[in-house]
């Protein structure tokens, strides 16, 4: 598995942060390219900031 993450110490996520269309689009593209084990997620960091995680499954050729 490849696990990429990016974090910052900014103001964090707002309560009304939108509809999530961009994240949903990215999730669908990851699954289309890398299969159902691929994912993207956002999480707030204490005391402030955001972390984005992208996971891509890897397969080993025999």
mmCIF file of the N, C-alpha and C atoms, coordinates in Angstrom:
data_MODEL
# 
_entry.id   MODEL 
# 
loop_
_atom_site.group_PDB 
_atom_site.id 
_atom_site.type_symbol 
_atom_site.label_atom_id 
_atom_site.label_alt_id 
_atom_site.label_comp_id 
_atom_site.label_asym_id 
_atom_site.label_entity_id 
_atom_site.label_seq_id 
_atom_site.pdbx_PDB_ins_code 
_atom_site.Cartn_x 
_atom_site.Cartn_y 
_atom_site.Cartn_z 
_atom_site.occupancy 
_atom_site.B_iso_or_equiv 
_atom_site.pdbx_formal_charge 
_atom_site.auth_seq_id 
_atom_site.auth_comp_id 
_atom_site.auth_asym_id 
_atom_site.auth_atom_id 
_atom_site.pdbx_PDB_model_num 
ATOM 1   N N  . UNK A 1 1  ? 0.845   -1.183  0.000   1.00 0.00 ? 1  UNK A N  1 
ATOM 2   C CA . UNK A 1 1  ? 0.000   0.000   0.000   1.00 0.00 ? 1  UNK A CA 1 
ATOM 3   C C  . UNK A 1 1  ? 0.885   1.240   0.000   1.00 0.00 ? 1  UNK A C  1 
ATOM 4   N N  . UNK A 1 2  ? 0.493   2.209   -0.798  1.00 0.00 ? 2  UNK A N  1 
ATOM 5   C CA . UNK A 1 2  ? 1.127   3.522   -0.772  1.00 0.00 ? 2  UNK A CA 1 
ATOM 6   C C  . UNK A 1 2  ? 0.212   4.427   0.044   1.00 0.00 ? 2  UNK A C  1 
ATOM 7   N N  . UNK A 1 3  ? 0.790   5.105   1.032   1.00 0.00 ? 3  UNK A N  1 
ATOM 8   C CA . UNK A 1 3  ? 0.009   6.007   1.890   1.00 0.00 ? 3  UNK A CA 1 
ATOM 9   C C  . UNK A 1 3  ? 0.655   7.383   1.816   1.00 0.00 ? 3  UNK A C  1 
ATOM 10  N N  . UNK A 1 4  ? -0.059  8.321   1.219   1.00 0.00 ? 4  UNK A N  1 
ATOM 11  C CA . UNK A 1 4  ? 0.393   9.711   1.121   1.00 0.00 ? 4  UNK A CA 1 
ATOM 12  C C  . UNK A 1 4  ? -0.421  10.548  2.080   1.00 0.00 ? 4  UNK A C  1 
ATOM 13  N N  . UNK A 1 5  ? 0.243   11.458  2.783   1.00 0.00 ? 5  UNK A N  1 
ATOM 14  C CA . UNK A 1 5  ? -0.518  12.381  3.622   1.00 0.00 ? 5  UNK A CA 1 
ATOM 15  C C  . UNK A 1 5  ? 0.150   13.742  3.630   1.00 0.00 ? 5  UNK A C  1 
ATOM 16  N N  . UNK A 1 6  ? -0.706  14.748  3.759   1.00 0.00 ? 6  UNK A N  1 
ATOM 17  C CA . UNK A 1 6  ? -0.269  16.136  3.835   1.00 0.00 ? 6  UNK A CA 1 
ATOM 18  C C  . UNK A 1 6  ? -1.027  16.770  4.988   1.00 0.00 ? 6  UNK A C  1 
ATOM 19  N N  . UNK A 1 7  ? -0.318  17.526  5.821   1.00 0.00 ? 7  UNK A N  1 
ATOM 20  C CA . UNK A 1 7  ? -0.961  18.180  6.962   1.00 0.00 ? 7  UNK A CA 1 
ATOM 21  C C  . UNK A 1 7  ? -0.522  19.633  7.026   1.00 0.00 ? 7  UNK A C  1 
ATOM 22  N N  . UNK A 1 8  ? -1.392  20.461  7.603   1.00 0.00 ? 8  UNK A N  1 
ATOM 23  C CA . UNK A 1 8  ? -1.026  21.852  7.847   1.00 0.00 ? 8  UNK A CA 1 
ATOM 24  C C  . UNK A 1 8  ? -1.488  22.259  9.238   1.00 0.00 ? 8  UNK A C  1 
ATOM 25  N N  . UNK A 1 9  ? -1.099  23.443  9.637   1.00 0.00 ? 9  UNK A N  1 
ATOM 26  C CA . UNK A 1 9  ? -1.470  23.950  10.968  1.00 0.00 ? 9  UNK A CA 1 
ATOM 27  C C  . UNK A 1 9  ? -2.326  25.208  10.845  1.00 0.00 ? 9  UNK A C  1 
ATOM 28  N N  . UNK A 1 10 ? -3.088  25.298  9.756   1.00 0.00 ? 10 UNK A N  1 
ATOM 29  C CA . UNK A 1 10 ? -3.931  26.466  9.509   1.00 0.00 ? 10 UNK A CA 1 
ATOM 30  C C  . UNK A 1 10 ? -5.179  26.478  10.368  1.00 0.00 ? 10 UNK A C  1 
ATOM 31  N N  . UNK A 1 11 ? -6.201  27.172  9.895   1.00 0.00 ? 11 UNK A N  1 
ATOM 32  C CA . UNK A 1 11 ? -7.426  27.372  10.671  1.00 0.00 ? 11 UNK A CA 1 
ATOM 33  C C  . UNK A 1 11 ? -8.288  26.123  10.760  1.00 0.00 ? 11 UNK A C  1 
ATOM 34  N N  . UNK A 1 12 ? -8.048  25.128  9.928   1.00 0.00 ? 12 UNK A N  1 
ATOM 35  C CA . UNK A 1 12 ? -8.823  23.890  9.988   1.00 0.00 ? 12 UNK A CA 1 
ATOM 36  C C  . UNK A 1 12 ? -10.032 23.915  9.080   1.00 0.00 ? 12 UNK A C  1 
ATOM 37  N N  . UNK A 1 13 ? -10.885 22.908  9.250   1.00 0.00 ? 13 UNK A N  1 
ATOM 38  C CA . UNK A 1 13 ? -12.101 22.782  8.446   1.00 0.00 ? 13 UNK A CA 1 
ATOM 39  C C  . UNK A 1 13 ? -13.206 23.632  9.041   1.00 0.00 ? 13 UNK A C  1 
ATOM 40  N N  . UNK A 1 14 ? -13.972 24.276  8.171   1.00 0.00 ? 14 UNK A N  1 
ATOM 41  C CA . UNK A 1 14 ? -15.114 25.042  8.662   1.00 0.00 ? 14 UNK A CA 1 
ATOM 42  C C  . UNK A 1 14 ? -16.331 24.128  8.758   1.00 0.00 ? 14 UNK A C  1 
ATOM 43  N N  . UNK A 1 15 ? -17.304 24.519  9.558   1.00 0.00 ? 15 UNK A N  1 
ATOM 44  C CA . UNK A 1 15 ? -18.518 23.718  9.735   1.00 0.00 ? 15 UNK A CA 1 
ATOM 45  C C  . UNK A 1 15 ? -19.289 23.576  8.427   1.00 0.00 ? 15 UNK A C  1 
ATOM 46  N N  . UNK A 1 16 ? -19.372 24.630  7.652   1.00 0.00 ? 16 UNK A N  1 
ATOM 47  C CA . UNK A 1 16 ? -20.088 24.600  6.373   1.00 0.00 ? 16 UNK A CA 1 
ATOM 48  C C  . UNK A 1 16 ? -19.116 24.486  5.220   1.00 0.00 ? 16 UNK A C  1 
ATOM 49  N N  . UNK A 1 17 ? -18.296 23.468  5.212   1.00 0.00 ? 17 UNK A N  1 
ATOM 50  C CA . UNK A 1 17 ? -17.191 23.357  4.265   1.00 0.00 ? 17 UNK A CA 1 
ATOM 51  C C  . UNK A 1 17 ? -17.609 22.946  2.860   1.00 0.00 ? 17 UNK A C  1 
ATOM 52  N N  . UNK A 1 18 ? -18.877 22.967  2.525   1.00 0.00 ? 18 UNK A N  1 
ATOM 53  C CA . UNK A 1 18 ? -19.308 22.639  1.174   1.00 0.00 ? 18 UNK A CA 1 
ATOM 54  C C  . UNK A 1 18 ? -19.977 21.281  1.104   1.00 0.00 ? 18 UNK A C  1 
ATOM 55  N N  . UNK A 1 19 ? -20.187 20.828  -0.124  1.00 0.00 ? 19 UNK A N  1 
ATOM 56  C CA . UNK A 1 19 ? -20.926 19.585  -0.344  1.00 0.00 ? 19 UNK A CA 1 
ATOM 57  C C  . UNK A 1 19 ? -20.036 18.361  -0.472  1.00 0.00 ? 19 UNK A C  1 
ATOM 58  N N  . UNK A 1 20 ? -18.719 18.550  -0.563  1.00 0.00 ? 20 UNK A N  1 
ATOM 59  C CA . UNK A 1 20 ? -17.819 17.409  -0.698  1.00 0.00 ? 20 UNK A CA 1 
ATOM 60  C C  . UNK A 1 20 ? -17.720 16.869  -2.114  1.00 0.00 ? 20 UNK A C  1 
ATOM 61  N N  . UNK A 1 21 ? -18.188 17.639  -3.103  1.00 0.00 ? 21 UNK A N  1 
ATOM 62  C CA . UNK A 1 21 ? -18.173 17.178  -4.487  1.00 0.00 ? 21 UNK A CA 1 
ATOM 63  C C  . UNK A 1 21 ? -16.754 16.882  -4.959  1.00 0.00 ? 21 UNK A C  1 
ATOM 64  N N  . UNK A 1 22 ? -15.804 17.735  -4.644  1.00 0.00 ? 22 UNK A N  1 
ATOM 65  C CA . UNK A 1 22 ? -14.420 17.525  -5.063  1.00 0.00 ? 22 UNK A CA 1 
ATOM 66  C C  . UNK A 1 22 ? -13.818 16.268  -4.458  1.00 0.00 ? 22 UNK A C  1 
ATOM 67  N N  . UNK A 1 23 ? -14.050 16.045  -3.169  1.00 0.00 ? 23 UNK A N  1 
ATOM 68  C CA . UNK A 1 23 ? -13.540 14.836  -2.512  1.00 0.00 ? 23 UNK A CA 1 
ATOM 69  C C  . UNK A 1 23 ? -14.213 13.585  -3.070  1.00 0.00 ? 23 UNK A C  1 
ATOM 70  N N  . UNK A 1 24 ? -15.506 13.659  -3.312  1.00 0.00 ? 24 UNK A N  1 
ATOM 71  C CA . UNK A 1 24 ? -16.235 12.518  -3.875  1.00 0.00 ? 24 UNK A CA 1 
ATOM 72  C C  . UNK A 1 24 ? -15.698 12.200  -5.275  1.00 0.00 ? 24 UNK A C  1 
ATOM 73  N N  . UNK A 1 25 ? -15.439 13.233  -6.081  1.00 0.00 ? 25 UNK A N  1 
ATOM 74  C CA . UNK A 1 25 ? -14.884 13.055  -7.415  1.00 0.00 ? 25 UNK A CA 1 
ATOM 75  C C  . UNK A 1 25 ? -13.509 12.396  -7.328  1.00 0.00 ? 25 UNK A C  1 
ATOM 76  N N  . UNK A 1 26 ? -12.655 12.869  -6.426  1.00 0.00 ? 26 UNK A N  1 
ATOM 77  C CA . UNK A 1 26 ? -11.325 12.293  -6.261  1.00 0.00 ? 26 UNK A CA 1 
ATOM 78  C C  . UNK A 1 26 ? -11.418 10.836  -5.824  1.00 0.00 ? 26 UNK A C  1 
ATOM 79  N N  . UNK A 1 27 ? -12.313 10.524  -4.886  1.00 0.00 ? 27 UNK A N  1 
ATOM 80  C CA . UNK A 1 27 ? -12.500 9.144   -4.428  1.00 0.00 ? 27 UNK A CA 1 
ATOM 81  C C  . UNK A 1 27 ? -12.912 8.245   -5.595  1.00 0.00 ? 27 UNK A C  1 
ATOM 82  N N  . UNK A 1 28 ? -13.850 8.696   -6.412  1.00 0.00 ? 28 UNK A N  1 
ATOM 83  C CA . UNK A 1 28 ? -14.306 7.910   -7.561  1.00 0.00 ? 28 UNK A CA 1 
ATOM 84  C C  . UNK A 1 28 ? -13.181 7.681   -8.559  1.00 0.00 ? 28 UNK A C  1 
ATOM 85  N N  . UNK A 1 29 ? -12.353 8.688   -8.790  1.00 0.00 ? 29 UNK A N  1 
ATOM 86  C CA . UNK A 1 29 ? -11.231 8.550   -9.720  1.00 0.00 ? 29 UNK A CA 1 
ATOM 87  C C  . UNK A 1 29 ? -10.179 7.582   -9.183  1.00 0.00 ? 29 UNK A C  1 
ATOM 88  N N  . UNK A 1 30 ? -9.890  7.668   -7.879  1.00 0.00 ? 30 UNK A N  1 
ATOM 89  C CA . UNK A 1 30 ? -8.931  6.739   -7.277  1.00 0.00 ? 30 UNK A CA 1 
ATOM 90  C C  . UNK A 1 30 ? -9.409  5.299   -7.423  1.00 0.00 ? 30 UNK A C  1 
ATOM 91  N N  . UNK A 1 31 ? -10.685 5.055   -7.146  1.00 0.00 ? 31 UNK A N  1 
ATOM 92  C CA . UNK A 1 31 ? -11.241 3.704   -7.261  1.00 0.00 ? 31 UNK A CA 1 
ATOM 93  C C  . UNK A 1 31 ? -11.205 3.231   -8.715  1.00 0.00 ? 31 UNK A C  1 
ATOM 94  N N  . UNK A 1 32 ? -11.528 4.113   -9.655  1.00 0.00 ? 32 UNK A N  1 
ATOM 95  C CA . UNK A 1 32 ? -11.505 3.743   -11.069 1.00 0.00 ? 32 UNK A CA 1 
ATOM 96  C C  . UNK A 1 32 ? -10.097 3.353   -11.517 1.00 0.00 ? 32 UNK A C  1 
ATOM 97  N N  . UNK A 1 33 ? -9.088  4.041   -11.014 1.00 0.00 ? 33 UNK A N  1 
ATOM 98  C CA . UNK A 1 33 ? -7.704  3.781   -11.423 1.00 0.00 ? 33 UNK A CA 1 
ATOM 99  C C  . UNK A 1 33 ? -7.039  2.651   -10.644 1.00 0.00 ? 33 UNK A C  1 
ATOM 100 N N  . UNK A 1 34 ? -7.330  2.547   -9.337  1.00 0.00 ? 34 UNK A N  1 
ATOM 101 C CA . UNK A 1 34 ? -6.570  1.648   -8.467  1.00 0.00 ? 34 UNK A CA 1 
ATOM 102 C C  . UNK A 1 34 ? -7.401  0.585   -7.762  1.00 0.00 ? 34 UNK A C  1 
ATOM 103 N N  . UNK A 1 35 ? -8.714  0.576   -7.970  1.00 0.00 ? 35 UNK A N  1 
ATOM 104 C CA . UNK A 1 35 ? -9.560  -0.443  -7.360  1.00 0.00 ? 35 UNK A CA 1 
ATOM 105 C C  . UNK A 1 35 ? -10.197 0.025   -6.068  1.00 0.00 ? 35 UNK A C  1 
ATOM 106 N N  . UNK A 1 36 ? -11.069 -0.835  -5.500  1.00 0.00 ? 36 UNK A N  1 
ATOM 107 C CA . UNK A 1 36 ? -11.874 -0.443  -4.336  1.00 0.00 ? 36 UNK A CA 1 
ATOM 108 C C  . UNK A 1 36 ? -11.079 -0.224  -3.046  1.00 0.00 ? 36 UNK A C  1 
ATOM 109 N N  . UNK A 1 37 ? -9.820  -0.620  -3.005  1.00 0.00 ? 37 UNK A N  1 
ATOM 110 C CA . UNK A 1 37 ? -9.012  -0.385  -1.807  1.00 0.00 ? 37 UNK A CA 1 
ATOM 111 C C  . UNK A 1 37 ? -8.436  1.018   -1.723  1.00 0.00 ? 37 UNK A C  1 
ATOM 112 N N  . UNK A 1 38 ? -8.582  1.814   -2.781  1.00 0.00 ? 38 UNK A N  1 
ATOM 113 C CA . UNK A 1 38 ? -8.060  3.182   -2.791  1.00 0.00 ? 38 UNK A CA 1 
ATOM 114 C C  . UNK A 1 38 ? -9.012  4.102   -2.038  1.00 0.00 ? 38 UNK A C  1 
ATOM 115 N N  . UNK A 1 39 ? -8.446  5.109   -1.354  1.00 0.00 ? 39 UNK A N  1 
ATOM 116 C CA . UNK A 1 39 ? -9.305  6.017   -0.592  1.00 0.00 ? 39 UNK A CA 1 
ATOM 117 C C  . UNK A 1 39 ? -8.644  7.372   -0.402  1.00 0.00 ? 39 UNK A C  1 
ATOM 118 N N  . UNK A 1 40 ? -9.481  8.352   -0.099  1.00 0.00 ? 40 UNK A N  1 
ATOM 119 C CA . UNK A 1 40 ? -9.032  9.686   0.282   1.00 0.00 ? 40 UNK A CA 1 
ATOM 120 C C  . UNK A 1 40 ? -9.869  10.116  1.478   1.00 0.00 ? 40 UNK A C  1 
ATOM 121 N N  . UNK A 1 41 ? -9.238  10.792  2.432   1.00 0.00 ? 41 UNK A N  1 
ATOM 122 C CA . UNK A 1 41 ? -9.984  11.284  3.592   1.00 0.00 ? 41 UNK A CA 1 
ATOM 123 C C  . UNK A 1 41 ? -9.356  12.575  4.102   1.00 0.00 ? 41 UNK A C  1 
ATOM 124 N N  . UNK A 1 42 ? -10.175 13.391  4.739   1.00 0.00 ? 42 UNK A N  1 
ATOM 125 C CA . UNK A 1 42 ? -9.738  14.621  5.397   1.00 0.00 ? 42 UNK A CA 1 
ATOM 126 C C  . UNK A 1 42 ? -10.115 14.535  6.859   1.00 0.00 ? 42 UNK A C  1 
ATOM 127 N N  . UNK A 1 43 ? -9.253  15.055  7.716   1.00 0.00 ? 43 UNK A N  1 
ATOM 128 C CA . UNK A 1 43 ? -9.555  15.071  9.148   1.00 0.00 ? 43 UNK A CA 1 
ATOM 129 C C  . UNK A 1 43 ? -8.959  16.326  9.762   1.00 0.00 ? 43 UNK A C  1 
ATOM 130 N N  . UNK A 1 44 ? -9.686  16.886  10.714  1.00 0.00 ? 44 UNK A N  1 
ATOM 131 C CA . UNK A 1 44 ? -9.161  18.015  11.464  1.00 0.00 ? 44 UNK A CA 1 
ATOM 132 C C  . UNK A 1 44 ? -8.064  17.549  12.411  1.00 0.00 ? 44 UNK A C  1 
ATOM 133 N N  . UNK A 1 45 ? -7.119  18.436  12.708  1.00 0.00 ? 45 UNK A N  1 
ATOM 134 C CA . UNK A 1 45 ? -6.032  18.135  13.636  1.00 0.00 ? 45 UNK A CA 1 
ATOM 135 C C  . UNK A 1 45 ? -6.154  19.057  14.838  1.00 0.00 ? 45 UNK A C  1 
ATOM 136 N N  . UNK A 1 46 ? -5.918  18.505  16.022  1.00 0.00 ? 46 UNK A N  1 
ATOM 137 C CA . UNK A 1 46 ? -5.981  19.314  17.246  1.00 0.00 ? 46 UNK A CA 1 
ATOM 138 C C  . UNK A 1 46 ? -4.669  20.065  17.429  1.00 0.00 ? 46 UNK A C  1 
ATOM 139 N N  . UNK A 1 47 ? -4.639  21.287  17.850  1.00 0.00 ? 47 UNK A N  1 
ATOM 140 C CA . UNK A 1 47 ? -5.794  22.128  18.130  1.00 0.00 ? 47 UNK A CA 1 
ATOM 141 C C  . UNK A 1 47 ? -6.370  22.790  16.882  1.00 0.00 ? 47 UNK A C  1 
ATOM 142 N N  . UNK A 1 48 ? -5.631  22.772  15.767  1.00 0.00 ? 48 UNK A N  1 
ATOM 143 C CA . UNK A 1 48 ? -6.141  23.325  14.508  1.00 0.00 ? 48 UNK A CA 1 
ATOM 144 C C  . UNK A 1 48 ? -5.330  22.746  13.363  1.00 0.00 ? 48 UNK A C  1 
ATOM 145 N N  . UNK A 1 49 ? -5.845  22.857  12.175  1.00 0.00 ? 49 UNK A N  1 
ATOM 146 C CA . UNK A 1 49 ? -5.184  22.309  10.998  1.00 0.00 ? 49 UNK A CA 1 
ATOM 147 C C  . UNK A 1 49 ? -6.008  21.196  10.378  1.00 0.00 ? 49 UNK A C  1 
ATOM 148 N N  . UNK A 1 50 ? -5.492  20.663  9.282   1.00 0.00 ? 50 UNK A N  1 
ATOM 149 C CA . UNK A 1 50 ? -6.166  19.610  8.528   1.00 0.00 ? 50 UNK A CA 1 
ATOM 150 C C  . UNK A 1 50 ? -5.120  18.617  8.049   1.00 0.00 ? 50 UNK A C  1 
ATOM 151 N N  . UNK A 1 51 ? -5.528  17.352  7.962   1.00 0.00 ? 51 UNK A N  1 
ATOM 152 C CA . UNK A 1 51 ? -4.673  16.318  7.388   1.00 0.00 ? 51 UNK A CA 1 
ATOM 153 C C  . UNK A 1 51 ? -5.463  15.623  6.286   1.00 0.00 ? 51 UNK A C  1 
ATOM 154 N N  . UNK A 1 52 ? -4.836  15.473  5.120   1.00 0.00 ? 52 UNK A N  1 
ATOM 155 C CA . UNK A 1 52 ? -5.420  14.737  4.000   1.00 0.00 ? 52 UNK A CA 1 
ATOM 156 C C  . UNK A 1 52 ? -4.632  13.447  3.816   1.00 0.00 ? 52 UNK A C  1 
ATOM 157 N N  . UNK A 1 53 ? -5.339  12.324  3.717   1.00 0.00 ? 53 UNK A N  1 
ATOM 158 C CA . UNK A 1 53 ? -4.717  11.009  3.522   1.00 0.00 ? 53 UNK A CA 1 
ATOM 159 C C  . UNK A 1 53 ? -5.222  10.392  2.225   1.00 0.00 ? 53 UNK A C  1 
ATOM 160 N N  . UNK A 1 54 ? -4.294  9.867   1.427   1.00 0.00 ? 54 UNK A N  1 
ATOM 161 C CA . UNK A 1 54 ? -4.642  9.111   0.223   1.00 0.00 ? 54 UNK A CA 1 
ATOM 162 C C  . UNK A 1 54 ? -3.962  7.758   0.342   1.00 0.00 ? 54 UNK A C  1 
ATOM 163 N N  . UNK A 1 55 ? -4.744  6.704   0.171   1.00 0.00 ? 55 UNK A N  1 
ATOM 164 C CA . UNK A 1 55 ? -4.215  5.337   0.232   1.00 0.00 ? 55 UNK A CA 1 
ATOM 165 C C  . UNK A 1 55 ? -4.473  4.656   -1.108  1.00 0.00 ? 55 UNK A C  1 
ATOM 166 N N  . UNK A 1 56 ? -3.412  4.019   -1.632  1.00 0.00 ? 56 UNK A N  1 
ATOM 167 C CA . UNK A 1 56 ? -3.492  3.323   -2.908  1.00 0.00 ? 56 UNK A CA 1 
ATOM 168 C C  . UNK A 1 56 ? -2.966  1.910   -2.694  1.00 0.00 ? 56 UNK A C  1 
ATOM 169 N N  . UNK A 1 57 ? -3.794  0.893   -2.980  1.00 0.00 ? 57 UNK A N  1 
ATOM 170 C CA . UNK A 1 57 ? -3.330  -0.481  -2.796  1.00 0.00 ? 57 UNK A CA 1 
ATOM 171 C C  . UNK A 1 57 ? -2.269  -0.838  -3.838  1.00 0.00 ? 57 UNK A C  1 
ATOM 172 N N  . UNK A 1 58 ? -1.356  -1.687  -3.453  1.00 0.00 ? 58 UNK A N  1 
ATOM 173 C CA . UNK A 1 58 ? -0.309  -2.168  -4.355  1.00 0.00 ? 58 UNK A CA 1 
ATOM 174 C C  . UNK A 1 58 ? -0.449  -3.673  -4.464  1.00 0.00 ? 58 UNK A C  1 
ATOM 175 N N  . UNK A 1 59 ? -0.231  -4.195  -5.648  1.00 0.00 ? 59 UNK A N  1 
ATOM 176 C CA . UNK A 1 59 ? -0.214  -5.646  -5.807  1.00 0.00 ? 59 UNK A CA 1 
ATOM 177 C C  . UNK A 1 59 ? 1.173   -6.053  -6.279  1.00 0.00 ? 59 UNK A C  1 
ATOM 178 N N  . UNK A 1 60 ? 1.600   -7.216  -5.835  1.00 0.00 ? 60 UNK A N  1 
ATOM 179 C CA . UNK A 1 60 ? 2.915   -7.727  -6.199  1.00 0.00 ? 60 UNK A CA 1 
ATOM 180 C C  . UNK A 1 60 ? 2.723   -8.746  -7.312  1.00 0.00 ? 60 UNK A C  1 
ATOM 181 N N  . UNK A 1 61 ? 3.408   -8.522  -8.426  1.00 0.00 ? 61 UNK A N  1 
ATOM 182 C CA . UNK A 1 61 ? 3.310   -9.458  -9.544  1.00 0.00 ? 61 UNK A CA 1 
ATOM 183 C C  . UNK A 1 61 ? 4.066   -10.738 -9.212  1.00 0.00 ? 61 UNK A C  1 
ATOM 184 N N  . UNK A 1 62 ? 3.508   -11.879 -9.597  1.00 0.00 ? 62 UNK A N  1 
ATOM 185 C CA . UNK A 1 62 ? 4.143   -13.178 -9.316  1.00 0.00 ? 62 UNK A CA 1 
ATOM 186 C C  . UNK A 1 62 ? 5.239   -13.469 -10.310 1.00 0.00 ? 62 UNK A C  1 
# 
